[in-house]
Amino acid sequence: MATNRTFTMIKPDAVEAGHIGGIINMITEGGFKIVAMKLTQLTVRDAQKFYEVHKERPFYGELVEFMSRGPIVAAILEKENAVEDFRKLIGATNPAEAAEGTIRKKYAKSIGENAVHGSDSDENAAIESAFHFAGREQF
Ligand code: CMP
């Protein structure tokens, strides 16, 4: 069943660079309502689990190290067609290929350190949201 929610993280590179406010502004300007949000940090085990689908990829170790190296902002966003529309707003994984006006075009440094995460399906949005937020933290 399609839902109207997606899950996002502002990744350590963007938090370190002071882009939390700029990215949240683009998200809300894009028509998304924030229904859960926290500043938190993934442990190495959290990052391994979160990115388990990529564990056979050559960049897995680098990805786990990057995602656990500092604080992130985790959030659940609400909007009609949230998953697809948010992936449009963040832009291509590789910022060199990201369209003008996207979050990654503006804030991402590289294909690995690409500023933001967006769920790729309604099913993963629900799994990823539950990974970070208790029911009472979701509004
Ligand atoms: P995201 O699409 O949010 O989730 C998977 C992450 O793996 C991706 O963002 C990047 O951070 C990372 N990633 C994908 N491709 C590469 C790559 N070729 N080299 C390094 N990291 C990558």
Backbone and ligand atoms as CSV (ligand in chain L), in Angstrom:
chain,resi,resn,atom,element,x,y,z
A,1,MET,N,N,0.840,-1.199,0.000
A,1,MET,CA,C,0.000,0.000,0.000
A,1,MET,C,C,0.880,1.256,0.000
A,2,ALA,N,N,0.599,2.179,-0.894
A,2,ALA,CA,C,1.393,3.406,-0.952
A,2,ALA,C,C,1.095,4.271,0.272
A,3,THR,N,N,2.129,4.876,0.844
A,3,THR,CA,C,1.924,5.797,1.960
A,3,THR,C,C,2.369,7.177,1.515
A,4,ASN,N,N,2.103,8.178,2.350
A,4,ASN,CA,C,2.511,9.538,2.009
A,4,ASN,C,C,3.674,9.994,2.869
A,5,ARG,N,N,4.507,9.022,3.305
A,5,ARG,CA,C,5.646,9.383,4.151
A,5,ARG,C,C,6.942,8.826,3.590
A,6,THR,N,N,8.034,9.555,3.833
A,6,THR,CA,C,9.350,9.039,3.500
A,6,THR,C,C,10.300,9.344,4.652
A,7,PHE,N,N,11.461,8.690,4.611
A,7,PHE,CA,C,12.462,8.865,5.659
A,7,PHE,C,C,13.696,9.518,5.057
A,8,THR,N,N,14.305,10.445,5.812
A,8,THR,CA,C,15.535,11.090,5.329
A,8,THR,C,C,16.572,11.189,6.429
A,9,MET,N,N,17.833,11.279,6.038
A,9,MET,CA,C,18.913,11.643,6.959
A,9,MET,C,C,19.715,12.756,6.308
A,10,ILE,N,N,20.049,13.780,7.097
A,10,ILE,CA,C,21.083,14.728,6.687
A,10,ILE,C,C,22.384,14.082,7.163
A,11,LYS,N,N,23.248,13.746,6.216
A,11,LYS,CA,C,24.412,12.893,6.508
A,11,LYS,C,C,25.537,13.683,7.191
A,12,PRO,N,N,26.520,12.957,7.785
A,12,PRO,CA,C,27.578,13.631,8.548
A,12,PRO,C,C,28.298,14.740,7.789
A,13,ASP,N,N,28.543,14.581,6.483
A,13,ASP,CA,C,29.261,15.630,5.738
A,13,ASP,C,C,28.501,16.948,5.777
A,14,ALA,N,N,27.185,16.897,5.602
A,14,ALA,CA,C,26.376,18.116,5.557
A,14,ALA,C,C,26.195,18.711,6.948
A,15,VAL,N,N,26.106,17.855,7.985
A,15,VAL,CA,C,26.015,18.361,9.358
A,15,VAL,C,C,27.329,19.066,9.709
A,16,GLU,N,N,28.464,18.420,9.388
A,16,GLU,CA,C,29.791,19.005,9.686
A,16,GLU,C,C,29.959,20.364,9.010
A,17,ALA,N,N,29.424,20.482,7.804
A,17,ALA,CA,C,29.603,21.711,7.019
A,17,ALA,C,C,28.591,22.801,7.390
A,18,GLY,N,N,27.721,22.515,8.356
A,18,GLY,CA,C,26.770,23.543,8.816
A,18,GLY,C,C,25.564,23.731,7.913
A,19,HIS,N,N,25.182,22.661,7.189
A,19,HIS,CA,C,24.087,22.803,6.226
A,19,HIS,C,C,22.725,22.292,6.726
A,20,ILE,N,N,22.596,22.012,8.037
A,20,ILE,CA,C,21.301,21.501,8.529
A,20,ILE,C,C,20.180,22.489,8.176
A,21,GLY,N,N,20.371,23.755,8.511
A,21,GLY,CA,C,19.313,24.754,8.294
A,21,GLY,C,C,18.964,24.900,6.822
A,22,GLY,N,N,19.991,24.982,5.969
A,22,GLY,CA,C,19.753,25.148,4.526
A,22,GLY,C,C,18.981,23.978,3.943
A,23,ILE,N,N,19.325,22.776,4.384
A,23,ILE,CA,C,18.659,21.581,3.844
A,23,ILE,C,C,17.219,21.486,4.362
A,24,ILE,N,N,17.022,21.756,5.644
A,24,ILE,CA,C,15.643,21.722,6.172
A,24,ILE,C,C,14.792,22.763,5.446
A,25,ASN,N,N,15.373,23.906,5.149
A,25,ASN,CA,C,14.633,24.941,4.425
A,25,ASN,C,C,14.216,24.448,3.040
A,26,MET,N,N,15.118,23.782,2.327
A,26,MET,CA,C,14.759,23.250,0.999
A,26,MET,C,C,13.656,22.197,1.114
A,27,ILE,N,N,13.713,21.399,2.188
A,27,ILE,CA,C,12.705,20.345,2.388
A,27,ILE,C,C,11.324,20.957,2.627
A,28,THR,N,N,11.265,21.952,3.494
A,28,THR,CA,C,9.946,22.539,3.789
A,28,THR,C,C,9.456,23.389,2.611
A,29,GLU,N,N,10.370,24.096,1.948
A,29,GLU,CA,C,9.995,24.862,0.745
A,29,GLU,C,C,9.471,23.927,-0.349
A,30,GLY,N,N,9.957,22.679,-0.328
A,30,GLY,CA,C,9.531,21.686,-1.309
A,30,GLY,C,C,8.159,21.089,-0.997
A,31,GLY,N,N,7.549,21.534,0.090
A,31,GLY,CA,C,6.186,21.103,0.390
A,31,GLY,C,C,6.094,19.910,1.328
A,32,PHE,N,N,7.208,19.542,1.957
A,32,PHE,CA,C,7.197,18.403,2.881
A,32,PHE,C,C,6.970,18.896,4.311
A,33,LYS,N,N,6.116,18.153,5.039
A,33,LYS,CA,C,5.862,18.451,6.451
A,33,LYS,C,C,6.736,17.519,7.287
A,34,ILE,N,N,7.405,18.067,8.289
A,34,ILE,CA,C,8.246,17.250,9.171
A,34,ILE,C,C,7.363,16.634,10.252
A,35,VAL,N,N,7.311,15.297,10.307
A,35,VAL,CA,C,6.456,14.639,11.308
A,35,VAL,C,C,7.271,13.890,12.364
A,36,ALA,N,N,8.614,13.874,12.200
A,36,ALA,CA,C,9.529,13.341,13.212
A,36,ALA,C,C,10.899,13.900,12.873
A,37,MET,N,N,11.705,14.224,13.928
A,37,MET,CA,C,13.052,14.738,13.641
A,37,MET,C,C,13.942,14.606,14.873
A,38,LYS,N,N,15.225,14.226,14.662
A,38,LYS,CA,C,16.192,14.226,15.770
A,38,LYS,C,C,17.629,14.326,15.258
A,39,LEU,N,N,18.501,14.929,16.120
A,39,LEU,CA,C,19.946,14.895,15.883
A,39,LEU,C,C,20.457,13.677,16.624
A,40,THR,N,N,21.144,12.784,15.912
A,40,THR,CA,C,21.572,11.533,16.513
A,40,THR,C,C,22.848,11.073,15.825
A,41,GLN,N,N,23.406,9.948,16.261
A,41,GLN,CA,C,24.604,9.415,15.588
A,41,GLN,C,C,24.475,7.908,15.463
A,42,LEU,N,N,24.778,7.406,14.284
A,42,LEU,CA,C,24.750,5.958,14.070
A,42,LEU,C,C,26.009,5.338,14.660
A,43,THR,N,N,25.869,4.219,15.364
A,43,THR,CA,C,27.054,3.439,15.734
A,43,THR,C,C,27.497,2.695,14.471
A,44,VAL,N,N,28.702,2.114,14.531
A,44,VAL,CA,C,29.161,1.309,13.387
A,44,VAL,C,C,28.157,0.184,13.120
A,45,ARG,N,N,27.670,-0.452,14.171
A,45,ARG,CA,C,26.686,-1.545,13.996
A,45,ARG,C,C,25.382,-1.061,13.386
A,46,ASP,N,N,24.922,0.130,13.817
A,46,ASP,CA,C,23.701,0.715,13.228
A,46,ASP,C,C,23.898,0.913,11.719
A,47,ALA,N,N,25.057,1.496,11.358
A,47,ALA,CA,C,25.310,1.800,9.941
A,47,ALA,C,C,25.436,0.507,9.137
A,48,GLN,N,N,26.078,-0.501,9.720
A,48,GLN,CA,C,26.187,-1.805,9.020
A,48,GLN,C,C,24.807,-2.367,8.750
A,49,LYS,N,N,23.933,-2.269,9.753
A,49,LYS,CA,C,22.585,-2.821,9.621
A,49,LYS,C,C,21.754,-1.998,8.637
A,50,PHE,N,N,21.828,-0.676,8.774
A,50,PHE,CA,C,21.027,0.198,7.914
A,50,PHE,C,C,21.369,-0.027,6.439
A,51,TYR,N,N,22.660,-0.224,6.161
A,51,TYR,CA,C,23.109,-0.370,4.762
A,51,TYR,C,C,23.404,-1.814,4.375
A,52,GLU,N,N,22.788,-2.756,5.083
A,52,GLU,CA,C,23.038,-4.185,4.845
A,52,GLU,C,C,22.849,-4.581,3.372
A,53,VAL,N,N,21.890,-3.951,2.692
A,53,VAL,CA,C,21.646,-4.294,1.279
A,53,VAL,C,C,22.865,-4.026,0.409
A,54,HIS,N,N,23.763,-3.161,0.892
A,54,HIS,CA,C,24.956,-2.815,0.099
A,54,HIS,C,C,26.196,-3.594,0.550
A,55,LYS,N,N,26.026,-4.627,1.400
A,55,LYS,CA,C,27.219,-5.201,2.030
A,55,LYS,C,C,28.191,-5.893,1.070
A,56,GLU,N,N,27.715,-6.281,-0.101
A,56,GLU,CA,C,28.636,-6.882,-1.075
A,56,GLU,C,C,29.297,-5.835,-1.972
A,57,ARG,N,N,28.884,-4.575,-1.854
A,57,ARG,CA,C,29.425,-3.533,-2.734
A,57,ARG,C,C,30.815,-3.113,-2.250
A,58,PRO,N,N,31.673,-2.710,-3.206
A,58,PRO,CA,C,33.049,-2.351,-2.818
A,58,PRO,C,C,33.122,-1.145,-1.873
A,59,PHE,N,N,32.094,-0.297,-1.882
A,59,PHE,CA,C,32.142,0.911,-1.058
A,59,PHE,C,C,31.510,0.731,0.320
A,60,TYR,N,N,31.092,-0.493,0.673
A,60,TYR,CA,C,30.355,-0.716,1.923
A,60,TYR,C,C,31.141,-0.259,3.170
A,61,GLY,N,N,32.414,-0.641,3.257
A,61,GLY,CA,C,33.223,-0.283,4.433
A,61,GLY,C,C,33.345,1.220,4.577
A,62,GLU,N,N,33.616,1.877,3.467
A,62,GLU,CA,C,33.752,3.338,3.434
A,62,GLU,C,C,32.421,4.007,3.830
A,63,LEU,N,N,31.323,3.431,3.331
A,63,LEU,CA,C,29.992,3.975,3.612
A,63,LEU,C,C,29.665,3.872,5.106
A,64,VAL,N,N,29.967,2.714,5.705
A,64,VAL,CA,C,29.699,2.503,7.135
A,64,VAL,C,C,30.550,3.464,7.965
A,65,GLU,N,N,31.822,3.622,7.597
A,65,GLU,CA,C,32.714,4.519,8.334
A,65,GLU,C,C,32.216,5.967,8.239
A,66,PHE,N,N,31.857,6.366,7.029
A,66,PHE,CA,C,31.351,7.727,6.805
A,66,PHE,C,C,30.072,7.986,7.603
A,67,MET,N,N,29.113,7.085,7.508
A,67,MET,CA,C,27.802,7.342,8.116
A,67,MET,C,C,27.828,7.299,9.644
A,68,SER,N,N,28.886,6.687,10.216
A,68,SER,CA,C,28.958,6.610,11.681
A,68,SER,C,C,29.958,7.616,12.261
A,69,ARG,N,N,30.564,8.463,11.435
A,69,ARG,CA,C,31.674,9.285,11.944
A,69,ARG,C,C,31.237,10.545,12.706
A,70,GLY,N,N,29.980,10.910,12.604
A,70,GLY,CA,C,29.510,12.115,13.299
A,70,GLY,C,C,28.004,12.169,13.305
A,71,PRO,N,N,27.443,13.232,13.912
A,71,PRO,CA,C,25.989,13.319,14.003
A,71,PRO,C,C,25.297,13.409,12.642
A,72,ILE,N,N,24.074,12.937,12.646
A,72,ILE,CA,C,23.174,13.051,11.491
A,72,ILE,C,C,21.857,13.649,11.990
A,73,VAL,N,N,21.051,14.162,11.068
A,73,VAL,CA,C,19.672,14.511,11.406
A,73,VAL,C,C,18.790,13.477,10.724
A,74,ALA,N,N,17.994,12.772,11.518
A,74,ALA,CA,C,17.040,11.798,10.973
A,74,ALA,C,C,15.657,12.437,11.009
A,75,ALA,N,N,14.862,12.210,9.973
A,75,ALA,CA,C,13.523,12.812,9.944
A,75,ALA,C,C,12.560,11.972,9.113
A,76,ILE,N,N,11.291,12.084,9.453
A,76,ILE,CA,C,10.218,11.509,8.643
A,76,ILE,C,C,9.445,12.676,8.036
A,77,LEU,N,N,9.194,12.581,6.743
A,77,LEU,CA,C,8.561,13.668,5.998
A,77,LEU,C,C,7.251,13.211,5.401
A,78,GLU,N,N,6.298,14.107,5.387
A,78,GLU,CA,C,4.968,13.775,4.860
A,78,GLU,C,C,4.607,14.688,3.681
A,79,LYS,N,N,4.097,14.070,2.644
A,79,LYS,CA,C,3.634,14.799,1.450
A,79,LYS,C,C,2.991,13.750,0.556
A,80,GLU,N,N,2.034,14.151,-0.237
A,80,GLU,CA,C,1.492,13.217,-1.226
A,80,GLU,C,C,2.635,12.744,-2.120
A,81,ASN,N,N,2.711,11.456,-2.422
A,81,ASN,CA,C,3.763,10.909,-3.294
A,81,ASN,C,C,5.167,11.176,-2.724
A,82,ALA,N,N,5.287,11.056,-1.390
A,82,ALA,CA,C,6.496,11.502,-0.682
A,82,ALA,C,C,7.788,10.846,-1.172
A,83,VAL,N,N,7.790,9.516,-1.331
A,83,VAL,CA,C,9.047,8.823,-1.677
A,83,VAL,C,C,9.596,9.339,-3.004
A,84,GLU,N,N,8.740,9.342,-4.020
A,84,GLU,CA,C,9.187,9.741,-5.360
A,84,GLU,C,C,9.527,11.239,-5.411
A,85,ASP,N,N,8.663,12.056,-4.821
A,85,ASP,CA,C,8.906,13.505,-4.874
A,85,ASP,C,C,10.171,13.883,-4.105
A,86,PHE,N,N,10.438,13.174,-2.998
A,86,PHE,CA,C,11.635,13.522,-2.235
A,86,PHE,C,C,12.892,13.106,-2.997
A,87,ARG,N,N,12.837,11.978,-3.690
A,87,ARG,CA,C,14.014,11.568,-4.479
A,87,ARG,C,C,14.281,12.571,-5.603
A,88,LYS,N,N,13.213,13.171,-6.123
A,88,LYS,CA,C,13.417,14.245,-7.130
A,88,LYS,C,C,14.075,15.459,-6.480
A,89,LEU,N,N,13.616,15.799,-5.273
A,89,LEU,CA,C,14.166,16.982,-4.596
A,89,LEU,C,C,15.638,16.785,-4.222
A,90,ILE,N,N,16.037,15.566,-3.838
A,90,ILE,CA,C,17.447,15.379,-3.441
A,90,ILE,C,C,18.361,15.254,-4.663
A,91,GLY,N,N,17.875,14.716,-5.777
A,91,GLY,CA,C,18.699,14.612,-6.979
A,91,GLY,C,C,19.495,13.314,-7.035
A,92,ALA,N,N,20.265,13.144,-8.104
A,92,ALA,CA,C,21.011,11.903,-8.358
A,92,ALA,C,C,22.026,11.624,-7.253
A,93,THR,N,N,22.307,10.310,-7.031
A,93,THR,CA,C,23.285,9.884,-6.016
A,93,THR,C,C,24.615,10.602,-6.208
A,94,ASN,N,N,25.058,10.698,-7.465
A,94,ASN,CA,C,26.310,11.380,-7.783
A,94,ASN,C,C,26.009,12.872,-8.007
A,95,PRO,N,N,26.524,13.757,-7.142
A,95,PRO,CA,C,26.183,15.182,-7.287
A,95,PRO,C,C,26.578,15.767,-8.643
A,96,ALA,N,N,27.559,15.139,-9.304
A,96,ALA,CA,C,27.953,15.616,-10.643
A,96,ALA,C,C,26.806,15.434,-11.641
A,97,GLU,N,N,25.902,14.497,-11.330
A,97,GLU,CA,C,24.756,14.235,-12.216
A,97,GLU,C,C,23.450,14.826,-11.675
A,98,ALA,N,N,23.504,15.461,-10.520
A,98,ALA,CA,C,22.275,15.979,-9.896
A,98,ALA,C,C,21.800,17.238,-10.620
A,99,ALA,N,N,20.487,17.334,-10.801
A,99,ALA,CA,C,19.889,18.475,-11.520
A,99,ALA,C,C,19.995,19.761,-10.694
A,100,GLU,N,N,19.991,20.889,-11.399
A,100,GLU,CA,C,19.937,22.210,-10.750
A,100,GLU,C,C,18.721,22.267,-9.835
A,101,GLY,N,N,18.881,22.907,-8.702
A,101,GLY,CA,C,17.746,23.074,-7.791
A,101,GLY,C,C,17.572,21.925,-6.822
A,102,THR,N,N,18.404,20.877,-6.944
A,102,THR,CA,C,18.294,19.747,-6.020
A,102,THR,C,C,19.233,19.945,-4.819
A,103,ILE,N,N,18.904,19.231,-3.743
A,103,ILE,CA,C,19.708,19.360,-2.513
A,103,ILE,C,C,21.139,18.882,-2.759
A,104,ARG,N,N,21.287,17.763,-3.478
A,104,ARG,CA,C,22.654,17.261,-3.701
A,104,ARG,C,C,23.459,18.177,-4.627
A,105,LYS,N,N,22.788,18.793,-5.593
A,105,LYS,CA,C,23.507,19.736,-6.462
A,105,LYS,C,C,24.104,20.858,-5.616
A,106,LYS,N,N,23.326,21.315,-4.633
A,106,LYS,CA,C,23.769,22.443,-3.825
A,106,LYS,C,C,24.753,22.043,-2.721
A,107,TYR,N,N,24.516,20.880,-2.087
A,107,TYR,CA,C,25.263,20.587,-0.863
A,107,TYR,C,C,26.168,19.348,-0.892
A,108,ALA,N,N,26.024,18.445,-1.860
A,108,ALA,CA,C,26.799,17.197,-1.813
A,108,ALA,C,C,28.216,17.403,-2.344
A,109,LYS,N,N,29.160,16.648,-1.750
A,109,LYS,CA,C,30.564,16.786,-2.134
A,109,LYS,C,C,30.989,15.738,-3.143
A,110,SER,N,N,30.432,14.536,-3.037
A,110,SER,CA,C,30.886,13.420,-3.881
A,110,SER,C,C,29.816,12.339,-3.892
A,111,ILE,N,N,30.026,11.288,-4.686
A,111,ILE,CA,C,29.048,10.190,-4.746
A,111,ILE,C,C,28.902,9.498,-3.384
A,112,GLY,N,N,29.972,9.454,-2.606
A,112,GLY,CA,C,29.909,8.810,-1.290
A,112,GLY,C,C,29.366,9.767,-0.242
A,113,GLU,N,N,29.919,10.987,-0.207
A,113,GLU,CA,C,29.502,11.978,0.788
A,113,GLU,C,C,28.484,12.898,0.118
A,114,ASN,N,N,27.249,12.407,0.069
A,114,ASN,CA,C,26.258,13.084,-0.776
A,114,ASN,C,C,25.124,13.750,0.004
A,115,ALA,N,N,25.448,14.195,1.209
A,115,ALA,CA,C,24.621,15.145,1.991
A,115,ALA,C,C,23.301,14.626,2.554
A,116,VAL,N,N,22.537,13.881,1.768
A,116,VAL,CA,C,21.217,13.441,2.241
A,116,VAL,C,C,20.882,12.030,1.776
A,117,HIS,N,N,20.017,11.400,2.557
A,117,HIS,CA,C,19.450,10.093,2.203
A,117,HIS,C,C,17.967,10.276,1.966
A,118,GLY,N,N,17.420,9.518,1.021
A,118,GLY,CA,C,15.975,9.457,0.844
A,118,GLY,C,C,15.585,8.011,0.581
A,119,SER,N,N,14.533,7.527,1.235
A,119,SER,CA,C,14.093,6.136,1.050
A,119,SER,C,C,13.754,5.874,-0.411
A,120,ASP,N,N,13.986,4.618,-0.849
A,120,ASP,CA,C,13.732,4.294,-2.265
A,120,ASP,C,C,12.388,3.617,-2.510
A,121,SER,N,N,11.621,3.354,-1.443
A,121,SER,CA,C,10.299,2.737,-1.620
A,121,SER,C,C,9.473,2.987,-0.366
A,122,ASP,N,N,8.166,2.827,-0.468
A,122,ASP,CA,C,7.297,2.982,0.705
A,122,ASP,C,C,7.665,1.958,1.772
A,123,GLU,N,N,7.979,0.745,1.318
A,123,GLU,CA,C,8.320,-0.323,2.264
A,123,GLU,C,C,9.577,0.050,3.051
A,124,ASN,N,N,10.626,0.506,2.340
A,124,ASN,CA,C,11.857,0.893,3.036
A,124,ASN,C,C,11.654,2.143,3.887
A,125,ALA,N,N,10.795,3.059,3.457
A,125,ALA,CA,C,10.513,4.253,4.267
A,125,ALA,C,C,9.963,3.826,5.631
A,126,ALA,N,N,9.072,2.850,5.633
A,126,ALA,CA,C,8.484,2.377,6.895
A,126,ALA,C,C,9.538,1.675,7.757
A,127,ILE,N,N,10.371,0.841,7.125
A,127,ILE,CA,C,11.421,0.121,7.872
A,127,ILE,C,C,12.433,1.113,8.458
A,128,GLU,N,N,12.873,2.049,7.631
A,128,GLU,CA,C,13.895,3.017,8.064
A,128,GLU,C,C,13.344,3.962,9.136
A,129,SER,N,N,12.077,4.348,9.026
A,129,SER,CA,C,11.457,5.212,10.041
A,129,SER,C,C,11.403,4.491,11.380
A,130,ALA,N,N,11.023,3.218,11.349
A,130,ALA,CA,C,10.923,2.437,12.586
A,130,ALA,C,C,12.300,2.181,13.203
A,131,PHE,N,N,13.336,2.157,12.364
A,131,PHE,CA,C,14.714,1.971,12.836
A,131,PHE,C,C,15.115,3.136,13.745
A,132,HIS,N,N,14.643,4.342,13.448
A,132,HIS,CA,C,15.083,5.551,14.152
A,132,HIS,C,C,14.083,6.116,15.144
A,133,PHE,N,N,12.787,5.864,14.951
A,133,PHE,CA,C,11.791,6.560,15.771
A,133,PHE,C,C,10.796,5.600,16.394
A,134,ALA,N,N,10.559,5.792,17.703
A,134,ALA,CA,C,9.475,5.082,18.380
A,134,ALA,C,C,8.150,5.671,17.881
A,135,GLY,N,N,7.084,4.935,18.041
A,135,GLY,CA,C,5.771,5.405,17.607
A,135,GLY,C,C,5.415,6.758,18.194
A,136,ARG,N,N,5.753,6.957,19.493
A,136,ARG,CA,C,5.375,8.222,20.143
A,136,ARG,C,C,6.204,9.415,19.683
A,137,GLU,N,N,7.277,9.146,18.892
A,137,GLU,CA,C,8.082,10.255,18.339
A,137,GLU,C,C,7.634,10.630,16.930
A,138,GLN,N,N,6.623,9.911,16.407
A,138,GLN,CA,C,6.119,10.179,15.067
A,138,GLN,C,C,4.773,10.872,15.177
A,139,PHE,N,N,4.670,12.058,14.576
A,139,PHE,CA,C,3.463,12.881,14.756
A,139,PHE,C,C,2.586,12.921,13.513
L,1,CMP,P1,P,22.277,6.650,-0.689
L,1,CMP,O1,O,21.735,6.454,-2.065
L,1,CMP,O2,O,21.588,7.535,0.273
L,1,CMP,O3,O,22.484,5.212,-0.029
L,1,CMP,C1,C,23.559,4.384,-0.454
L,1,CMP,C2,C,24.815,5.176,-0.315
L,1,CMP,O4,O,25.998,4.512,-0.712
L,1,CMP,C3,C,24.762,6.377,-1.260
L,1,CMP,O5,O,23.773,7.260,-0.835
L,1,CMP,C4,C,26.174,6.881,-1.133
L,1,CMP,O6,O,26.380,7.563,0.093
L,1,CMP,C5,C,26.913,5.542,-1.076
L,1,CMP,N1,N,27.443,5.203,-2.401
L,1,CMP,C6,C,26.753,4.861,-3.501
L,1,CMP,N2,N,27.584,4.634,-4.538
L,1,CMP,C7,C,28.830,4.839,-4.067
L,1,CMP,C8,C,30.116,4.749,-4.641
L,1,CMP,N3,N,30.281,4.397,-5.928
L,1,CMP,N4,N,31.182,5.037,-3.867
L,1,CMP,C9,C,31.014,5.375,-2.576
L,1,CMP,N5,N,29.808,5.463,-1.960
L,1,CMP,C10,C,28.736,5.203,-2.700
